[in-house]
Amino acid sequence: MVFYFTSSVVSPPYTIYMGKDKYENEDLIKYGWPEDVWFHVDKLSSAHVYLRLHQGQTVEDIPKDVLVDCVQLVKANSIQGCKMNNINIVYTPWVNLKKTGDMDVGQIGFHRQKDVKSVLVEKKANEILNRLEKTKDERSPDLAAEKESRDREERNEKKAQIQEIKKKEKEEVKKKKETDDLRNYTSLMKTENMSSNQDGNESDDFM
């Protein structure tokens, strides 16, 4: 089971989601999207919360109010963290998550520590959590199929981009050839005109 929430504090809205337990979290780690950002309470047990960015965005593009929604949701879903003030929430792009065979279920590492960001959460904000709770949607998605569909769309987009580039290159080559042909034709016409003038002058002299 995966829980989905909608952060509509900005437009267009963002999707936030998390697994019901550590086993769902394992699947989310495995089948995450490049647009996903992972959130977790630092050094404490908590839910693994994900924010799905809009295409083309990076961690740096997360709106402040959306970031607040994410960290509040993480804090509220930590058995220890929900009772504490001034806790750190860490977050990083999904592509930076590192999972090896010797790690326990739900355990995660990072490829690059410097790509892990941290934000301090002073206290729980019930008004934010209540707003998010109203958007909660429980699903049992086929994460592998969704990931494959997303990857297929990306491959098709890249193919379309490559085809468009090749099309433009062909058009440029054709345009250049037409320009060169026109230039050569114009030059040839000028030469013929000069020859005609010379021929005419020679006829006048003869007469």
N, C-alpha and C positions, 0 to 999 in steps of 0.2 A: 504494500500500500504506500502511495506517495501522496502527500498533502500539498496542494497548490494554493497560493495566495496571490492576490492582485494588489500591487502598489499603484494606486491611482493618484498619488500626490502630484504627479506631473503628467503631461500628455505628450506622446502616447504613454500608456501605463506599462508597468514592468511586471513580469511573472517571477514570483519567489516560490521555491519549493523545497521540500525536505522529505527524507524517508521516515517511515513509521518507526523503524528500529535499525540496529546496526547491520542487519542483513540487506535491507533495502539500501542502506548507505553504501554497501559494497557494490551494488549494481549501479548506483548513481556515480560512484567513482569510476567504474569501468565504462559506462556508457554516456559520460558527460559530453557536452558540446564545447567547441572552442569558444563560444560566446558566454559560457558559464563562469561565474565567480563563486568560489567556495568560501563559506564563513564558519567559524568555530570559536568557542570560548578558549582563550589561551590557558593551557596547562590545567584545564578542568574538563570533565566529561560534559558533552552537550550534543545536541542535534547537529547534523551536518546540513547547513542551510545553503541553498544555491540561488543565485540571482542570474537570470538569463538576460544578458545585454542585447540591445538591438544590433543588427548586423553592422559591422564596421566599427563598433565602439570598443574601447578598452577600459581597463579598471579606472583609468584617469577620468573617464567620461561619466562615471556614476554620479547622478545628481545627489546633492547632499541629503535631501529629504528621503530619497530612496535608500540611501546608505543607512540612515537612521532606522527606517523600517526593518531592514535586514538585521542589524545588530540587536534591535529590541526583540526580534523573533528568536534569535539565537539565545540571548540571555534568558528569555522566558522558558526556553526548552532545555535548560541546564538544571539538573537537580540541585546542585550546589550554587551555581551562578545566579539562579533566580532569587536567592535569598541574600545575595551580597550586593554591596554598592561598590562603585569604582572598580569594575572588572575590565580587562582587556579582551577585545574580540579581534582575532586575526582573520585576514582574508587574502586570497590570492587567486589568480586565474586558474581555471580547471587544468589547463595544460601544464601547470607547474606542480600538480599533485604527483607524488611518487608512491607507488605501491609495489612492494616486493613480496615474494613468497613466504618469507620468514616473519612477516608482520601478522599480528592478530587481526581478527575480524573487526572492522571499524577503525583500525589504526592506519595512519597515513603519514607520509613524509613529504619533503619538497625537493625538487631538482635544484632550485636556486633560492637560497634563504633570503637574498636581497630583494626578491620579488614578492615577499610576504609583507603585507602592510598590517598596521594595528590601529585600533581606535578605542578610546576609553569610553565606557558607558557608566555614567554616574549612578543612575537608578532606573527602575522599571517605569515605563510610561504606559499606564493602563489605557489611555485614550487611543494610543497608536495600536496597541494589541487588540483592543475591542474592534477597531476599524478593520484591521486585517482579518480578524476572526470571522467577520461577516462575509468575507469573500472566500473563505476556506472551501476547497473542493477536494474530496477524497477520490482517488482513482487507482486503478491497477493497470498501469500502462505497460505495453510491450516496449521496454526501453531499447532493446537491441534493434527492433524494427524501426523505431523512431530515429535512432542514430543512423541507421543505414539509409533511411529516406532522406535525412538531412545531408549526409555525405554525398548521396547521389545527386541531390539538387546542387550542391557545391561543385561537383564534377561537371555537371551539365552547364553551369554558369561559366566555369573556366573554359570549357570547350567553345561556348558561344562567344566569349571574349576573344579567344584565340582566332576563331573564324572571322570575327569582326576586324581584328587587327590585320589578318591576311587580306581581307577584302579591301581595306583601306590602302594597304601596300600595293595591291594590284591596280587600284584606281590611280594611285600616285605614279606608278610606272607607266600606265596608259596615258595619263595626262602629260607626263614628261616627254613621252614619245611623240605625242601629238604636237607639243610645243616645239620639239626639235625638228619634226617634219615640216611644220609651218615655217620655222626659221630658215631651213634649208631651201624650201620652195621659194620663199621671198628673196633669198640671196640669189637663187638661180634666175628668177625673173629680172632682177636688177642687172645681172650679167648679160642676159639676152637683150635687154634694152640698150645697154652700152654697145653691144655688137651691132645692133640695128642702126644706131645712130652713126657709128663709124662707117657702116656700109653705105648709108645714105650720103654721107659727106664725100666718100670716094666717088660716088656716081656724079655728084655735083661738080667735082673737080674735073672729071673726065669730060663732062659736057662743056 
